[in-house]
Amino acid sequence: MRLLSGPPRRTELALLGFALVVITAGMVLTDSHEPGDLVGSGLLLVVVFAVLCGAAHVAIRFFAPDADPLPLPCVALLNGIGLIMIHRIDQAYAYDAKQDGEPIPGQDAPRQLIWVAVAIVMFALVLFKVRDHRKLSNYTYVAGVLGLGLLVLPGVLPASLSEVNGAKLWLRLGPFSLQPGEFSKILIIVFASGFLVAKHHLFASAGKRFLGMELPRARDLGPLLVTWLASVSVVTFEKELGAALLFFGVALFMIYIATQRVSWILVGLALFVVGCVAAYYLFGHIRQRVSTWADPLGTYDRPGGGYQVSQSLFGLGTGGLTGTGLGQGRPDLVPFSSTDFISGAIGEELGTVGLLVMLLLYLMVTMRGLRAAMLVEDSYGKLLAAGLSCSLALQVFVVVGGVTGLIPLAGMTMPFLSYGGSSLLSNYLILALLLRVSSAAAKESAPPPPPPPKAAPLPQASTVLVNRPPSTS
């Protein structure tokens, strides 16, 4: 308790040091279970990662000294655990290749560390350039156009430039590939925050009353219908359910935050149900996702069937409550275990307890973001921080829900954990914006300095006896 009540940057540094100790211990434990000739440079990865975390702390210290001290250590621990698991999966693939007499494949962990470095540079640039989050509202409509453009761009491009594993989510630029949707969610949240503040009267106007609720007027449903149609377009042309769910869910949440009316939620959910039913009957890939979710073992041998989900569920069952231990599971048996299914790999080797700890870290980051939204005084900052926090929480729910069989598989990555440059870049940008809002909230809630003491009126002033020196004359 004494630590958490100290200066914010000192608290952040202490918690960051604890996170790095945990990450170092995890990497040492992982390497200790690998054959001697396959033990990689795990400690070197941790050293470089620690330097990068220190750089992020220095950037906050210089550019946002009043920011919340808890999000960065939580994110560093998540990012570090993800680096451990990616390194561990690299070693498993290398062992399998050696046993089969095949060339050892390239390592993903060093490439992930490069993306972490790029992400932290972008993180520092955002903190440096965006000194006042309210200035983002000047680019409301520019952000909206760019966000929608990036969202639908992969769907209109040829499959050779955008399609990977059946989903058109990518933009290939020579040897590099990016997911524009990862950045479009930030731009759309920036747009929605400014639009909801400027056009609040459209959503606050009440229509007819039904069952004690004031339903919105039909002519005011335009923004929600545009959002719904954009989500349906993503499902149709990009064959991606997760991005559409994330996009529509965040927009609906922000409308509710702006209006505090349950009727908007009910209207949005009704549109969501209609869209889901229509998509199920119109698109074969949606029916395949649902059938795989309903019976993963029954579709085990079909192309695009339940093999991934089944293997992930087998791994979670093997891990049980406490897990098999780092380096002692078989996460390499699950395709894309370092990207879409990394939460399943963590559940296998760290157990349900380890997976719950990861979810609690995400919950902590989300709650601190919502706390900043509650404390900041301007409406734009409230909506911006709430929308960014909601996007993080909803993405975690969609991914973990798909891996555990709670909902159909969405094909998204876990923020800060999964391998991938686009995901890391976008989520570190989200972290920077949340810290900027929390810094503004801390400045606004700081008590004003005490006024200087006023001099007493002359009649009430005390009399002071002054001894005059003796005269020399």
N, C-alpha and C positions, 0 to 999 in steps of 0.2 A: 504493500500500500504506500509506503514511503517513496518507493521508486516511481509509481504512477503519479504521485503528487508533485514530482520535481519538474524542472524546466522541460519543455516538450522535446527538444533535440537531445538532451541527455537521456531522457527516457527512451527515445527512439534508438539511440546508439546502443544502450544496454540491451534492449530487446533484440536488436539486430545481431549483436554479438552472441546472444543465446541461440538465435536461429542458426547462425553459422556453425556453432558448436554441434548442434543436432545434425546439420547437414554433413559435417565432417565425419561424425561418428557413423552415420548411415553409409557414407561412401566407403569408409574403411571396412565396415561390416560386409558390404556387398563384395568388395574385392577379395576379402578373406575367404570367400566360398568359391572363388574361381580357380581353375587350374593355374599353376605357376607360370606357364608359358602364355597364358591368355590374360593375365592381370594387366589392365590398361593403366593409363595415366589418370586414374580417378582423383588422386590428391591434387594433381596439377589443375584439373578442372575446378576443384573446390577453391584453390588459391585464386585463380583468375576470377571465379564467380564472386569471391569475397571482395576483391578489388573493385569489381563493378558495383556491388552493393554499397561499398564505401563511397564510390563516386556519386551514386544516387543520393546518399545521405548528405554529402557535401552540397549537392545541387539544391536540396531542400533547405539546408542551413543558410545558403546565400540568397535564394530567390523566394522562399516561402517559410521564413523562420517561425511563424506562428501556426503552421499547419498541424493537423492531427498527427501525433507520433505513432499511432498503432497500425495504420494500413501498410506502410512500407515493410516492417518486420514480418507481418502476416504474408504479404505477397512474396517476400524473399524466401520464406520457408516453403511456400507452395512451389515457387519456381525452382528452389533447390531440390526438393523431393522429386519434382518432375525430372530434373537433370539426372538424379541418381537412377531413377527408373529407366530413363532412356539409355543411360550408360549400361545398366544391367541387361537390358534387352539387346543392346549391341553385342555384349559379351556372349549372350545366349546364341545369337545368330552366328557369331564367329566360331563358337564351339561346335555347333551343328555343321557348319561348312567344313571345319577341320575333320570331323568324324566322317563326313561323306567324301573327303578328298577334293573338295571344291575350293576355289579362291575365296578368301575371307572378304565379305562385303564391306563397303565403306561404313564409317562410323557416323551416326547421327548426333551423338552428344557434342563433339567439337563444333559441328555446324550449328547446333542449338545455342551454344555459348556465343558464337558470333552474332546470332540474332539477338541474344540478350544484350550484347554490347551496343548493337544498333538501336535497340528499343530504349536503352537507358540514355543514349545520346538524344533521341527524339523526346524522351521524358524530360530531360533537362532543358531542351529548346522550348518546349511548351511552357514550362515554369518560367523561363526567362522572357519569352515573348508575350505570354498572356498574363500580364500583371494584374489585370482586372477582368474577371470572368464576364462582367456585364457588357464589355465591348464586343463579345461574340454575338450579341443580339443585333449588331449592325450588319451582320452577314446572314441574317435569318433566311432570306429567300435564295441567296447564293448557295447556302448549305443545303437547302431543300432540293434545289435542282441537281446539284452535284451528288447528293445522297441517292436520289431516285435514279439518276443516271448510272451510278456505280452499281446499284442494286440490280438493274435490268440489263446492264451491259453484257455479262456472260451469256444471257439467254438469247441475245440477238447475234452474237458472234458465231462463226463456224465452230463445229465440234472440235476441230483440230486445234483451235486456239483456246477453248474454254472447258472442254469436257474431260473429267477424270473420274473413273470408276462409276460411270453412268450419270453423274451429276454435273451440270454445267455451271460451275461456281468459280472457275479460275480465269485468270488472264495471264497468258504466257508471253513473256518478254525475253526472247532468246533463251538463255540458260536459266532464267529466273521465272518463278511463278508466284502470283499473288492472288489472294481472294478479295476482290473489291468489296464484297458484302461485309467483311470485317470492319472496313472503314466507313461504309455507308451507314451503319447503325449509329456511329457517333455523329455524323453529319445530320442524320434525320432527327436525332435527339436534340441537337442544337437548333434545328429548324422548328421542331415541335414546341420547344420551350419558348422561343420568341413568338411563334404564331399564337400559342395559347394565351400568352400575356397580352399581345396586341389585340386579339379577337376574342377576348374573354366573354363579351356580350353574346356572341353566337352560341356559346355553350351554356351560358347562364340563363338564357331565355327559356321559359317554361311553356309547355304545351298543355295538352289535356291531362287530367289526373286519372290514374287507373290504379286501383288497389292501394290507395294512399300514396302513390308516387307521382311526381310530375314528370311526364314523359317529354323528351325534346320534340321541338317542332320538326315537321318533315323537311322543311326547307333549310334547317340548320344541320342536317345529317351529312352534308356534302363532304366535309373533311374526313369523317369516319368512313364513308363509302369509298372515297379515293384510296384511303389506307387499305381497306378490305380488298379492293380490286387489285392494288399493287401486290398484296400478299397472294392472291389467287394467281396472278401472273407469274410470280416466282415459282409456285408449285407447278404451273402448266409448262413453262418454257425451260426452267432450270432443274426441274425434277427434284426439288429440295424442300422438304417439309419443315425442317428445323429452322431455316432462315425465315420462312414465312411466319411460323409460330412466334419466333422471337420478335420480328418486326411488328406484327399486329398486337401481340401481348404488351409490348412496351408502350405503343401508342395508346392503347386502351387504358393502361395504368396511368399514364400521364394525363389523359382527359379526366379520369376520376380524381386525381390529385388536384387538378385545376378547378373542378366544379363541385366536388364532394357530393355528387349525386349518384345513387345506386342505379338509377334508370339508364344512365349511359353504359354501365357495365352490363346490364341485362340486354340492351339493344346490341351491344358488341358481341356478347356471347351468342345471341340469336343468329347474328350474321356469321359467326364462327361455325356454328353447328350446320347452318345451311351450306357454307362453303365446304366443310368436311364431307358432308353427304354427297354433294355434287361432285367433288373431286374423286370420291371413292368409286362412283359409277362411271365417271368419264375417263379416268386415267388408270392404265394398267399398273404403273409403278406404285401408285398409292395402294391399290388392292394387294399387291405383292408385299408391301411393307406391313399392312394390317394382318395378312395371313401369316407372315413370319412372326409377328408379335403374338398372335393368338396361339400358334403351335410351332415353336422353333424346331422341335425335334422332328415334327412331321414334314418340314421343308428342309431338313438337314442336308440332303444330297442335291437339292435343286440349285441351279445357277442363281446367285443372288439370294439364296434362301437363308435358312436359320443357322448356318454353320458358325458364323461369328458369334451370334448371341448365345448359341448352345455352349460353345467352348468357353465363353466368358462366364456363363452361369456355372459350368463345371469348375472353373477356376475359383469363383467366389465360394462355391460349396467346399472345395478343397481347403481354402484358406480358413474357413470357419470364423471363430470369434477373434483369435489372436494371430492368425496367419501362419504360413509356412516358414517365414523368416526371409529377410532380404538375401537374394541370391540362391534360394532353395526352392523356388516355384518353377513353373513352366509357362511364363507369359508369352514366350515365343510361339506357342501353339495357337494363339489367337491372332488372326490377321489384323494388321493396323493397330497392334497393341501399344505402340508408342504415340498414336494420334487419337483416333476416335475411342479406343478402348483402354486408355491408360488408367482410368479409374478402376476397371476390372483387374488390371495387373496389380494395382495398389491393394485392392481388396483381397487378392490371392496371397500376396507376400506379407502384408501388414494386417490382414484380417478385417473384420467388421469394425474393430476398435480403431485401426489406422484409417479406414475410410471415413468413419465418423469424425475423427480429428481433422481430416482434410475438409470435410463439410463445415465443421465449426470455424475453421479459418476463413472460409468463404463467407460464412454468416457474420463473422466479425467485421470483415471488410465492408460487407453490405450494410450492416447496422451503423458503422461509423460514417458511411456515406449518407445514410438517411438522417443520422444525427446532424451532420453538417447542413442538410437540407432544412431541418427544423430550426436550426440556430441562425442561419443567415437571414437577413432582413428582407432583401429584395425578392420579388416573386420569380424573376427569371432564374436566379441562383437556386431557389427552392426546386423549381421544375427541372433544371439541368442536373443537379445532384441526385434528385429522386429518380429521374429517367436513367441516368448512368448506373446507379446502384441496382435498379430493377433489371436492366439488361444483363448485368453480371449474374444476379441471382437466377433469373429465368433461364439463362444459358446453362448454368450448372444443373438446374432441375431437368432440363430437356436431355442433357447428356447422361446424367446418372440414371434418370428414369428409363432411357432407352437401353442402357447397358444392363440394368437390373430387371428389365422386362415389365416395368410399371407402365410405360407408354411405348408406342412404336418407335423404332430406332430412327433417330433424326440425322445422324451422320455429321455431328458437329464436334468441335474440339473443346477440351476442358481449359478454361482460362488459366494461363500461367503454368499449367502442368504439361500439356500436350506438346509434342514436337510440331513446330511450324512457325515460320517467320511472321506471316500475316496476323495470326492470333496474338503473338507476343507483342508486336508493334501496336496493335489496336488497344489491347488491354493495358499496356503501360501508358498509352495516351489517356485512357479512361482514368487511370490512377492519378495522373498529373492533374487532370481537371478536377477530380474530387478533392485533391489536396489544396488546389487553388481556392475552391469554394470554402473548404474548412478553414483555410488561413483567413479569408475575409470574415467568416463567422466569428473566429477567435478575436479578431481586431474589434469587431462590433460589440462583442459581449464583454470586452475588457473594461474594468471600472475606470472611470476618468481619473486623472491625477488630482490629488487634493489641491484646492485653491490656496494660494499663498496667504499667510495670516495677515489680517487687516490691522492697521495701526489703530490704537485706541483714540477716541476723541480727546481733544486737549483738556477739557474739564475733568475727564476721568483718568488722565495719564498720571502715573505715579511720580512722586517727587524724588529726585536723586540729589544727594548731597555731594557737592564737588569741593574738594580741598584745593584752594588756590595756593600756588607756591608763594613763599615769602618774597616781598618786593626787595630788589637790590639797590633801589635808589635811597 
